[in-house]
Amino acid sequence: MRIILFLFVRDFNPMPPALLFLRPVLLFCLTAFLTTRMVAQEAKVILTGNTSELKNPDLLFDAIHSYCGSHQQDILWVLNGDLFPEKWQEKEIHEWQSRVNHLLDTFPRLQVLLNQGDMDWDDTGKKGWKKIQALEKDLLKNKHARFHLFLQHGCPGPWTFEFTSSVKMVVINSQWWNHSHEKPIPSDGVCSIADTDIFIEELEGILDENDGKNVMVISHFPLESLGNYGGRFAATDYLFPPLAGSIRTGFHQNVGSSKDIHNNYFNAFRLKMQGVLQSYSSVIFSSGHEHNQSILKAGQNFYINSGALSDGDYTASSQRALLHSSRAGFIEVSYRSNGEVGYRLYDPSGGANKENLLMSSACSPIASTLVNTRVNTCIQKTTSADSDKGSEDHSANCTMAIAGEEYKSSAFKEFWLGRHYRRSWTVPVKVPYLNMDTTFGGLTAVGKGGGRQTTSLKFSSENGMEYVFRSVDKDPSKALGYELRGTIVSEFLKDQTTTQQPYGAMTVSYLMDKVHLLHATPELYVLPEHPRLGIFNADYKNLFGMLEVRPTDKMDKEKIFAGADHIEKSFKMFDKLYDDPSNKVDREEFARARMLDLWVGDWSKHEDNWKWAGFKTSGGELFRPVPRDRDHAFSRWDGLLPWLADREWAMPNGENFDYKIRGLKSLMWQARHLDRFVASELTKAQWIKAAKEIQNSITPADIEQAVRKMPEEIYEKDGKEIALKLNARINDLPLYAAQYYNLLAEEVEIVGTNEDEYFHLERKPDGSVLVTVYEYIKKLQQPDKTKVFYQRLFFPNETRELRLFGLNGEDQFVIEGTAGKSILVRIISGGGNDRVMDTSSVKGRKRNTLIYEKEKSTPVEVGSEGAWIKPKDNRFYQYDRANFKYNTYLP
């Protein structure tokens, strides 16, 4: 190669004429060599699982040693749960670890990642949590710097590990969900995350923040399986023994043991994870639980299971399977710098099969192979001159776009399924093309966005902000499992997209400005074919949608949305409230946001439909609400079947947008847990004040202007009616505010933090109860009455029960006062050395203070009103934000 370079580049002596003909040949060789070297710059991941079942671990160590000796790339060896034989003691584990350390010393480009499985938790036994903590303690004693141990006290994760600059590993402990016995919980403070919703939010944040990197999720349990644990069996398993075979297979498919992925503990999480990953692309989910080798295509992602180092079990076939094998061995995944991802199956001795392509490079896509959209090395800064090449100029053009032509229907269909907003969905509207050269200084597509029902694309801009383009049309069926897609169920859900007003977000955005709420402002565009779309041209050109800023803090501080110090998702914000009583939500602004939701009929304001702008103050951090996703504002539910579904006895959530609100509980259902937590301190007067602020800020002229923010073609068809309904509903808004307060006031939860607090309850003669929460000064053994974290007066005609949760910290609960009648109080003190003292008195024989405390060391003075409750179920001692349930018609 040096000779080629010398002959080609030297200019102090011209190349002899006889060799001039070699120049193009040499140039070709040089280019080919450099290209090969560039693509060859790769990292390799070795996936193994169920090493506890190896009869001779020496064979695996020899295979890994041989593998590392024949590869010069960065190598990550993943041991994905079920690590050691049950009979192994500390001595055998240390000997095993010494061999791993020797490998790491021998091969400096090797790293080892260790995850946990069900066998490591005492085979999901009662002593599982203690066993995994003991194993972690043993492995930490002689831990190598490149030995990455993800046992982490048995917490669920997710944890991240940057294998290379372009490969991010995300590790999760699937056994935390699968385990039916004692494990870390939020209130014990062992884990930074011990809640499924917070976990999901954190995982989504990791996936969002790692655009431009390959992501592999490491989990012992699979999300889908072609083996017995996934409910797949050979025909003989059903037939033999007769009857018993069918019963056994049916049990594993429908009920499941702790080994089966359909079991009651793991299945809900499994389905949630599948839903999350459907919103992303080019992610590999790797497991090691099933005793086989398999690779399944799941939407735009892949599920890999590598768990048969010895003889494997039955493996079913599937049209989505790139690999399904019962052969013993392990799977290698190769990451190349151009974005290509390959896989290869090795036998236990290290012998290799032919490598296959898992994902092709975005620079050279292959039609039959999924393109790796996470690593797009072809994205380049596009100039205006570049933009003029190869695309039609749409900069000054508009076009006529239709939100959903497929929603046209007959009168017969509308009778059964509803007319809804079909006219808005099917009428052509005039829309500008998005000028990607000039809008916000220039926009460049950088990756697919999340969202289960929308098609979305993320953009970077020259102004340093991030933007997202979301399709107007939705597909709710994308949130269904694969088995229901393409069925009558998915067709019905897709058709019911027409209950949504496709352009309603533009009206709501204007109204939020009027009442001073933080929000992103959507603008309607059509995406043109354009070099700035890069590899996304094929799927996104001519997409009709809305462009808006992404509220995020992953940018320069001065450019963060709304001038905030940072932006949080809901569950991350909850964590900050739990950790520090000085952190607060702007409750009055939140009440105003919720009253606007009620007014416009937006029934889908669950936790994921909010972000929170954090502003640092001298007294802590203040979080202002940032509502997002207005798909369900102005929802119209007509037609016989949707009308029936809108009945309170049929569906708990959802409400037809009409002149009057008839189902307040259904309308506010999806945010019931959020409202009860964030707005716990709000009084009836504050809720009514929020409603009146909207009344005073918005005139009929404002409503008319807001409706006309939608395309002009929509006004006569649906806009005029929406304006009439808004005018009618705003007149009754304070009444609705009072009604909603009454719903929230029946049972109230007062939640402390993980710091020390002093809960003071005073039972007053009229039956009311004043609750005040102070900071507790441990050294002085008294509250700091200058620091009030919570205060509210409760009335017995509104509230029948109060629940106080201390969480962690050394909390004091003091109840005093005398009354003829009063409110039932439940005290769940949580972790820490707490103290409960009740000196109150209420007429009658009924005990009005119930104390849930299982620690015998906790001083409890029950007095005449207190009763010490000691249920066996640990859940009674824990705070569960989503535990509240309304009474319903159905069980």
ZAMARGU-4260 file (C-alpha; in steps of 0.2 Angstrom, whole numbers, plus 5000, padded with zeros to 4 digits):
<rodrens>
0) 5000/5000/5000 | 5014/5012/5004 | 5021/5009/4986 | 5004/5014/4979 | 5003/5029/4989
5) 5021/5034/4984 | 5018/5032/4966 | 5002/5041/4966 | 5005/5056/4977 | 5024/5061/4974
10) 5026/5076/4964 | 5044/5080/4965 | 5048/5067/4951 | 5034/5065/4937 | 5028/5047/4935
15) 5037/5039/4920 | 5026/5039/4905 | 5027/5020/4904 | 5018/5020/4921 | 5005/5033/4918
20) 4992/5020/4913 | 4993/5014/4931 | 4987/5030/4938 | 4968/5026/4937 | 4971/5008/4942
25) 4981/5014/4957 | 4967/5027/4961 | 4954/5013/4961 | 4965/5002/4972 | 4968/5016/4984
30) 4949/5021/4985 | 4944/5003/4987 | 4957/5001/5001 | 4952/5016/5011 | 4933/5012/5009
35) 4936/4994/5015 | 4946/5001/5030 | 4933/5013/5034 | 4919/5000/5034 | 4930/4988/5043
40) 4931/5000/5058 | 4918/4990/5068 | 4913/4985/5085 | 4907/4968/5090 | 4895/4962/5103
45) 4895/4943/5109 | 4878/4939/5116 | 4877/4924/5129 | 4864/4919/5141 | 4860/4905/5153
50) 4879/4902/5157 | 4873/4894/5174 | 4868/4878/5164 | 4885/4875/5156 | 4892/4859/5162
55) 4910/4864/5157 | 4913/4883/5158 | 4931/4880/5151 | 4924/4878/5134 | 4916/4895/5134
60) 4931/4903/5141 | 4942/4895/5127 | 4929/4900/5114 | 4930/4918/5120 | 4949/4918/5121
65) 4950/4911/5103 | 4937/4924/5097 | 4946/4939/5105 | 4963/4933/5098 | 4956/4933/5080
70) 4948/4950/5081 | 4956/4967/5082 | 4940/4977/5085 | 4932/4983/5101 | 4923/4968/5108
75) 4909/4967/5122 | 4905/4951/5129 | 4887/4951/5136 | 4882/4938/5150 | 4864/4941/5150
80) 4857/4933/5166 | 4856/4916/5174 | 4874/4917/5177 | 4881/4904/5189 | 4875/4886/5194
85) 4865/4886/5210 | 4877/4876/5220 | 4891/4888/5217 | 4898/4897/5232 | 4909/4912/5234
90) 4925/4902/5231 | 4919/4896/5214 | 4912/4914/5209 | 4929/4922/5213 | 4938/4908/5203
95) 4926/4912/5188 | 4929/4931/5190 | 4948/4928/5190 | 4947/4920/5173 | 4937/4934/5167
100) 4950/4947/5173 | 4963/4937/5165 | 4954/4938/5148 | 4952/4957/5151 | 4971/4959/5155
105) 4975/4948/5139 | 4964/4958/5127 | 4964/4977/5131 | 4950/4980/5118 | 4938/4967/5127
110) 4925/4973/5139 | 4912/4962/5149 | 4894/4967/5153 | 4885/4956/5166 | 4866/4957/5168
115) 4854/4948/5180 | 4841/4934/5177 | 4828/4925/5186 | 4839/4911/5192 | 4851/4924/5200
120) 4836/4929/5210 | 4834/4912/5218 | 4824/4906/5204 | 4811/4919/5208 | 4810/4913/5226
125) 4807/4922/5242 | 4825/4925/5245 | 4828/4932/5228 | 4832/4950/5232 | 4844/4945/5246
130) 4853/4933/5235 | 4856/4946/5221 | 4863/4958/5233 | 4875/4945/5240 | 4880/4941/5223
135) 4884/4959/5219 | 4894/4960/5235 | 4904/4945/5230 | 4908/4952/5212 | 4913/4969/5218
140) 4927/4962/5228 | 4938/4959/5213 | 4930/4969/5200 | 4941/4974/5184 | 4939/4991/5177
145) 4932/4984/5161 | 4920/4973/5170 | 4903/4981/5170 | 4892/4975/5183 | 4873/4979/5182
150) 4866/4971/5197 | 4863/4988/5206 | 4854/4982/5222 | 4841/4973/5211 | 4834/4989/5205
155) 4825/4989/5188 | 4836/5001/5178 | 4837/5008/5165 | 4856/5010/5165 | 4867/5015/5150
160) 4884/5010/5145 | 4893/5018/5131 | 4902/5004/5123 | 4909/5015/5109 | 4906/5032/5103
165) 4893/5025/5091 | 4886/5011/5101 | 4875/5014/5117 | 4870/4999/5128 | 4854/5001/5138
170) 4853/4988/5152 | 4837/4983/5161 | 4833/4971/5175 | 4818/4962/5169 | 4817/4951/5185
175) 4811/4967/5194 | 4795/4965/5186 | 4795/4946/5185 | 4798/4944/5204 | 4783/4941/5215
180) 4792/4943/5232 | 4801/4956/5241 | 4811/4969/5230 | 4815/4987/5230 | 4801/4999/5230
185) 4800/5018/5228 | 4797/5022/5246 | 4812/5012/5253 | 4824/5024/5243 | 4836/5010/5237
190) 4833/5014/5219 | 4833/5030/5210 | 4819/5022/5199 | 4807/5009/5206 | 4791/5013/5197
195) 4786/5007/5180 | 4780/5024/5173 | 4796/5033/5178 | 4806/5019/5171 | 4797/5020/5154
200) 4799/5039/5154 | 4817/5037/5157 | 4819/5024/5144 | 4810/5035/5131 | 4822/5049/5136
205) 4837/5038/5133 | 4831/5033/5116 | 4827/5051/5111 | 4843/5058/5117 | 4854/5045/5108
210) 4849/5049/5090 | 4865/5046/5079 | 4870/5031/5090 | 4866/5012/5088 | 4856/5007/5103
215) 4855/4989/5110 | 4844/4985/5125 | 4850/4971/5136 | 4836/4962/5146 | 4836/4944/5152
220) 4818/4941/5148 | 4812/4943/5130 | 4797/4953/5124 | 4793/4940/5111 | 4799/4922/5110
225) 4799/4908/5098 | 4802/4895/5112 | 4792/4887/5126 | 4793/4902/5137 | 4784/4912/5124
230) 4770/4899/5122 | 4777/4890/5107 | 4777/4871/5107 | 4780/4857/5095 | 4764/4847/5090
235) 4769/4832/5100 | 4769/4843/5116 | 4750/4846/5113 | 4746/4828/5110 | 4757/4818/5122
240) 4753/4814/5135 | 4735/4814/5129 | 4724/4828/5137 | 4738/4833/5150 | 4749/4839/5136
245) 4735/4851/5130 | 4732/4857/5148 | 4751/4860/5151 | 4754/4870/5135 | 4738/4880/5137
250) 4743/4884/5155 | 4760/4891/5149 | 4752/4900/5134 | 4738/4909/5144 | 4743/4909/5163
255) 4761/4905/5164 | 4774/4901/5177 | 4788/4913/5183 | 4798/4907/5168 | 4785/4911/5155
260) 4784/4929/5147 | 4765/4929/5148 | 4764/4927/5167 | 4754/4940/5177 | 4769/4949/5184
265) 4779/4952/5169 | 4766/4953/5155 | 4760/4970/5158 | 4778/4977/5157 | 4781/4967/5142
270) 4767/4974/5132 | 4771/4992/5138 | 4789/4989/5132 | 4783/4983/5115 | 4772/4999/5114
275) 4787/5010/5118 | 4798/5002/5105 | 4785/5003/5091 | 4788/5022/5092 | 4807/5020/5087
280) 4817/5012/5074 | 4833/5002/5072 | 4834/4997/5090 | 4840/4979/5095 | 4832/4971/5110
285) 4843/4957/5116 | 4838/4944/5128 | 4845/4928/5135 | 4831/4919/5144 | 4825/4907/5131
290) 4836/4892/5127 | 4838/4895/5108 | 4845/4907/5095 | 4833/4918/5087 | 4831/4935/5078
295) 4814/4942/5075 | 4810/4958/5066 | 4797/4968/5076 | 4791/4983/5066 | 4807/4994/5063
300) 4817/4985/5076 | 4824/4968/5080 | 4822/4956/5095 | 4837/4944/5097 | 4838/4930/5109
305) 4854/4921/5112 | 4853/4909/5127 | 4858/4891/5121 | 4876/4889/5125 | 4872/4870/5127
310) 4858/4860/5119 | 4844/4871/5115 | 4825/4869/5116 | 4811/4869/5103 | 4811/4884/5092
315) 4796/4889/5081 | 4797/4896/5064 | 4790/4913/5060 | 4789/4924/5044 | 4797/4938/5054
320) 4812/4927/5060 | 4829/4930/5052 | 4835/4916/5063 | 4827/4902/5073 | 4838/4888/5079
325) 4839/4876/5093 | 4858/4874/5090 | 4870/4877/5104 | 4881/4893/5102 | 4880/4912/5103
330) 4876/4926/5092 | 4888/4940/5087 | 4882/4957/5082 | 4894/4968/5072 | 4892/4987/5071
335) 4901/4996/5056 | 4905/5014/5055 | 4895/5017/5040 | 4879/5011/5049 | 4878/4993/5044
340) 4874/4980/5057 | 4878/4962/5054 | 4875/4946/5064 | 4883/4929/5064 | 4880/4913/5074
345) 4895/4904/5082 | 4895/4886/5089 | 4901/4884/5107 | 4919/4880/5102 | 4920/4897/5092
350) 4917/4891/5075 | 4908/4904/5064 | 4894/4903/5051 | 4892/4916/5037 | 4889/4933/5042
355) 4872/4941/5037 | 4866/4959/5036 | 4854/4964/5049 | 4853/4983/5044 | 4860/4991/5029
360) 4868/5008/5029 | 4858/5024/5026 | 4872/5028/5013 | 4869/5013/5003 | 4852/5006/5007
365) 4847/4989/5002 | 4828/4986/4997 | 4826/4970/5006 | 4835/4975/5022 | 4830/4987/5036
370) 4839/5003/5034 | 4848/5009/5050 | 4840/5026/5053 | 4849/5029/5070 | 4866/5031/5062
375) 4865/5041/5047 | 4883/5046/5042 | 4876/5053/5026 | 4869/5068/5034 | 4879/5084/5029
380) 4876/5102/5031 | 4865/5107/5016 | 4868/5124/5008 | 4855/5134/4998 | 4865/5129/4983
385) 4864/5111/4987 | 4845/5113/4990 | 4843/5119/4972 | 4850/5103/4965 | 4838/5088/4962
390) 4822/5095/4969 | 4808/5106/4964 | 4807/5123/4971 | 4792/5124/4983 | 4798/5139/4993
395) 4784/5151/4987 | 4771/5137/4983 | 4756/5131/4992 | 4746/5115/4988 | 4729/5107/4992
400) 4731/5094/5005 | 4718/5081/5012 | 4720/5075/5030 | 4712/5058/5027 | 4704/5055/5011
405) 4700/5037/5016 | 4688/5043/5029 | 4674/5046/5017 | 4659/5036/5021 | 4641/5032/5017
410) 4626/5037/5027 | 4624/5019/5032 | 4642/5019/5039 | 4639/5036/5048 | 4624/5029/5056
415) 4634/5015/5064 | 4651/5023/5066 | 4647/5041/5066 | 4650/5056/5055 | 4662/5064/5067
420) 4673/5076/5059 | 4674/5067/5042 | 4670/5083/5032 | 4686/5091/5040 | 4696/5076/5036
425) 4691/5074/5018 | 4690/5092/5012 | 4705/5099/5003 | 4714/5113/5012 | 4727/5126/5006
430) 4743/5123/5014 | 4761/5130/5011 | 4776/5118/5008 | 4789/5119/5022 | 4804/5130/5016
435) 4818/5120/5024 | 4831/5132/5018 | 4824/5147/5027 | 4812/5142/5041 | 4821/5144/5058
440) 4837/5148/5048 | 4836/5131/5040 | 4830/5114/5045 | 4838/5097/5043 | 4830/5080/5046
445) 4840/5071/5060 | 4829/5056/5064 | 4812/5048/5066 | 4801/5054/5081 | 4792/5045/5094
450) 4773/5043/5096 | 4763/5028/5094 | 4750/5035/5083 | 4758/5048/5072 | 4771/5048/5059
455) 4784/5061/5065 | 4802/5067/5060 | 4814/5077/5071 | 4824/5092/5064 | 4839/5102/5069
460) 4839/5120/5065 | 4852/5133/5062 | 4845/5143/5076 | 4850/5130/5088 | 4833/5124/5093
465) 4825/5107/5089 | 4809/5104/5080 | 4797/5090/5077 | 4785/5088/5062 | 4770/5077/5065
470) 4758/5070/5053 | 4740/5076/5054 | 4733/5059/5051 | 4734/5046/5065 | 4734/5027/5066
475) 4728/5021/5083 | 4730/5003/5077 | 4749/5005/5078 | 4747/5004/5097 | 4739/4987/5095
480) 4749/4971/5096 | 4754/4963/5080 | 4741/4950/5081 | 4727/4963/5080 | 4734/4973/5066
485) 4725/4971/5050 | 4710/4965/5059 | 4692/4972/5060 | 4698/4979/5077 | 4712/4989/5069
490) 4701/4995/5055 | 4688/5001/5067 | 4701/5011/5078 | 4708/5019/5062 | 4691/5024/5057
495) 4688/5032/5074 | 4702/5044/5071 | 4688/5055/5064 | 4682/5058/5081 | 4697/5070/5082
500) 4696/5088/5074 | 4712/5087/5063 | 4716/5105/5065 | 4710/5108/5083 | 4727/5110/5090
505) 4729/5127/5080 | 4713/5134/5089 | 4719/5128/5106 | 4736/5135/5104 | 4728/5153/5101
510) 4718/5151/5117 | 4733/5145/5127 | 4741/5161/5122 | 4726/5171/5129 | 4727/5163/5146
515) 4746/5164/5147 | 4750/5145/5147 | 4767/5138/5140 | 4765/5128/5125 | 4772/5124/5108
520) 4764/5133/5093 | 4760/5121/5078 | 4761/5127/5060 | 4753/5118/5046 | 4764/5112/5031
525) 4767/5099/5018 | 4785/5092/5017 | 4793/5094/5000 | 4805/5082/4992 | 4822/5090/4998
530) 4840/5086/5000 | 4838/5092/5019 | 4827/5077/5021 | 4841/5065/5016 | 4836/5047/5018
535) 4819/5051/5024 | 4813/5058/5007 | 4806/5041/5002 | 4795/5040/5017 | 4791/5058/5022
540) 4791/5068/5006 | 4773/5076/5003 | 4769/5072/5022 | 4755/5083/5028 | 4758/5088/5046
545) 4762/5101/5059 | 4779/5108/5064 | 4782/5114/5081 | 4797/5117/5093 | 4802/5102/5104
550) 4802/5108/5123 | 4819/5101/5128 | 4834/5106/5137 | 4847/5097/5127 | 4854/5113/5120
555) 4863/5129/5125 | 4855/5136/5141 | 4849/5152/5133 | 4839/5143/5120 | 4830/5131/5132
560) 4811/5132/5129 | 4802/5146/5138 | 4819/5152/5146 | 4818/5138/5158 | 4833/5131/5167
565) 4828/5114/5161 | 4813/5104/5155 | 4807/5088/5163 | 4794/5075/5159 | 4781/5071/5171
570) 4788/5056/5181 | 4805/5064/5182 | 4797/5080/5189 | 4788/5069/5202 | 4805/5062/5207
575) 4811/5080/5211 | 4795/5083/5221 | 4798/5067/5231 | 4816/5071/5234 | 4815/5090/5240
580) 4800/5098/5248 | 4807/5115/5242 | 4803/5110/5224 | 4785/5115/5219 | 4773/5115/5205
585) 4765/5132/5200 | 4748/5125/5206 | 4737/5140/5201 | 4744/5139/5183 | 4741/5120/5183
590) 4723/5123/5188 | 4721/5136/5174 | 4728/5123/5162 | 4716/5110/5168 | 4701/5121/5167
595) 4706/5125/5149 | 4707/5106/5145 | 4689/5105/5153 | 4683/5119/5142 | 4690/5113/5125
600) 4685/5095/5130 | 4703/5088/5129 | 4700/5071/5138 | 4718/5064/5135 | 4729/5074/5147
605) 4738/5059/5155 | 4755/5061/5162 | 4764/5059/5145 | 4755/5073/5138 | 4764/5086/5149
610) 4781/5093/5151 | 4787/5104/5165 | 4798/5119/5163 | 4809/5121/5178 | 4814/5138/5185
615) 4827/5139/5199 | 4822/5151/5213 | 4829/5155/5230 | 4817/5143/5238 | 4819/5128/5227
620) 4813/5124/5209 | 4797/5130/5202 | 4789/5119/5189 | 4777/5127/5176 | 4766/5115/5166
625) 4768/5113/5147 | 4753/5105/5140 | 4756/5096/5124 | 4747/5084/5111 | 4729/5092/5107
630) 4723/5077/5097 | 4707/5075/5107 | 4702/5093/5110 | 4684/5095/5103 | 4681/5076/5101
635) 4665/5072/5093 | 4656/5055/5097 | 4641/5052/5086 | 4635/5037/5077 | 4627/5022/5087
640) 4642/5013/5092 | 4653/5028/5097 | 4638/5035/5106 | 4636/5019/5116 | 4655/5019/5120
645) 4653/5037/5126 | 4641/5031/5140 | 4649/5032/5157 | 4645/5013/5160 | 4654/5008/5144
650) 4671/5017/5144 | 4678/5027/5159 | 4687/5040/5148 | 4682/5050/5133 | 4668/5063/5132
655) 4658/5070/5117 | 4662/5089/5115 | 4645/5097/5116 | 4636/5113/5122 | 4635/5106/5140
660) 4647/5094/5149 | 4638/5078/5154 | 4652/5067/5159 | 4664/5077/5170 | 4672/5061/5177
665) 4675/5054/5160 | 4682/5070/5153 | 4695/5071/5167 | 4698/5053/5169 | 4715/5051/5161
670) 4723/5064/5172 | 4714/5059/5188 | 4731/5053/5196 | 4740/5068/5190 | 4727/5080/5197
675) 4726/5071/5213 | 4744/5073/5216 | 4749/5090/5209 | 4733/5099/5214 | 4731/5091/5231
680) 4733/5108/5240 | 4721/5118/5229 | 4705/5124/5237 | 4688/5126/5229 | 4690/5144/5228
685) 4707/5142/5218 | 4699/5130/5206 | 4684/5143/5203 | 4697/5157/5202 | 4706/5148/5188
690) 4690/5146/5178 | 4685/5164/5180 | 4703/5169/5174 | 4699/5160/5158 | 4682/5168/5157
695) 4689/5186/5160 | 4704/5183/5147 | 4694/5177/5132 | 4680/5186/5123 | 4668/5179/5110
700) 4679/5188/5097 | 4694/5179/5103 | 4685/5162/5101 | 4680/5167/5083 | 4699/5172/5080
705) 4705/5155/5087 | 4693/5145/5077 | 4699/5154/5061 | 4717/5149/5065 | 4711/5132/5057
710) 4712/5132/5037 | 4698/5143/5030 | 4690/5128/5022 | 4686/5121/5039 | 4676/5135/5046
715) 4659/5133/5038 | 4660/5114/5039 | 4665/5112/5058 | 4673/5128/5064 | 4657/5138/5067
720) 4649/5125/5077 | 4665/5123/5088 | 4664/5142/5091 | 4646/5141/5097 | 4650/5127/5109
725) 4665/5136/5116 | 4654/5151/5119 | 4641/5140/5128 | 4654/5131/5139 | 4664/5146/5145
730) 4648/5153/5153 | 4647/5138/5164 | 4666/5135/5168 | 4666/5140/5186 | 4651/5128/5189
735) 4661/5114/5181 | 4677/5119/5192 | 4667/5117/5208 | 4660/5101/5202 | 4677/5094/5198
740) 4684/5100/5215 | 4670/5090/5223 | 4676/5075/5214 | 4694/5077/5219 | 4690/5082/5237
745) 4681/5066/5242 | 4698/5057/5245 | 4714/5067/5247 | 4732/5061/5247 | 4745/5072/5256
750) 4762/5066/5251 | 4778/5070/5260 | 4796/5068/5253 | 4811/5058/5256 | 4817/5072/5268
755) 4811/5074/5287 | 4794/5082/5289 | 4782/5086/5303 | 4764/5083/5299 | 4752/5092/5310
760) 4733/5088/5310 | 4721/5098/5320 | 4703/5092/5322 | 4692/5107/5324 | 4675/5107/5333
765) 4666/5110/5317 | 4673/5093/5310 | 4685/5101/5299 | 4703/5096/5299 | 4718/5108/5296
770) 4733/5099/5289 | 4750/5108/5289 | 4767/5100/5284 | 4783/5109/5291 | 4801/5105/5289
775) 4807/5095/5304 | 4823/5099/5313 | 4830/5083/5319 | 4843/5091/5330 | 4830/5102/5339
780) 4816/5088/5339 | 4804/5101/5333 | 4796/5108/5317 | 4802/5124/5308 | 4786/5134/5307
785) 4794/5146/5296 | 4795/5133/5282 | 4777/5127/5278 | 4777/5115/5263 | 4758/5111/5263
790) 4743/5118/5271 | 4724/5115/5268 | 4708/5115/5278 | 4697/5100/5274 | 4678/5100/5278
795) 4668/5084/5282 | 4654/5088/5270 | 4667/5087/5256 | 4680/5075/5261 | 4677/5058/5269
800) 4695/5052/5270 | 4713/5059/5271 | 4729/5049/5267 | 4745/5055/5273 | 4761/5047/5266
805) 4778/5051/5274 | 4789/5042/5261 | 4807/5041/5268 | 4815/5052/5280 | 4812/5053/5299
810) 4794/5060/5299 | 4783/5065/5314 | 4764/5064/5313 | 4755/5073/5327 | 4736/5073/5327
815) 4726/5083/5340 | 4710/5092/5344 | 4692/5088/5349 | 4677/5086/5338 | 4659/5079/5338
820) 4662/5072/5321 | 4678/5072/5309 | 4686/5065/5294 | 4694/5048/5293 | 4713/5049/5293
825) 4725/5035/5287 | 4744/5037/5291 | 4756/5028/5280 | 4773/5033/5288 | 4784/5025/5275
830) 4803/5021/5278 | 4814/5029/5291 | 4813/5031/5310 | 4796/5039/5311 | 4785/5044/5326
835) 4766/5045/5327 | 4756/5053/5341 | 4737/5055/5341 | 4729/5064/5356 | 4714/5069/5346
840) 4696/5065/5352 | 4680/5062/5342 | 4663/5057/5349 | 4658/5040/5345 | 4666/5023/5346
845) 4673/5023/5328 | 4692/5025/5327 | 4696/5040/5316 | 4715/5038/5314 | 4722/5022/5306
850) 4740/5020/5307 | 4749/5008/5295 | 4766/5004/5302 | 4775/4987/5301 | 4791/4993/5310
855) 4790/4988/5329 | 4803/5001/5333 | 4792/5015/5327 | 4785/5025/5342 | 4766/5025/5340
860) 4754/5033/5353 | 4737/5029/5347 | 4726/5037/5360 | 4708/5035/5360 | 4706/5039/5341
865) 4721/5029/5334 | 4721/5011/5328 | 4738/5002/5323 | 4734/4992/5307 | 4747/4979/5302
870) 4741/4970/5286 | 4752/4956/5279 | 4752/4963/5262 | 4767/4975/5260 | 4758/4986/5247
875) 4748/4993/5261 | 4763/5002/5268 | 4769/5009/5251 | 4764/5025/5242 | 4756/5021/5225
880) 4752/5037/5215 | 4740/5027/5203 | 4731/5018/5217 | 4715/5028/5218 | 4700/5021/5209
885) 4683/5029/5206 | 4667/5019/5208 | 4662/5011/5192 | 4647/5002/5185 | 4658/4987/5181
890) 4669/4976/5192
</rodrens>
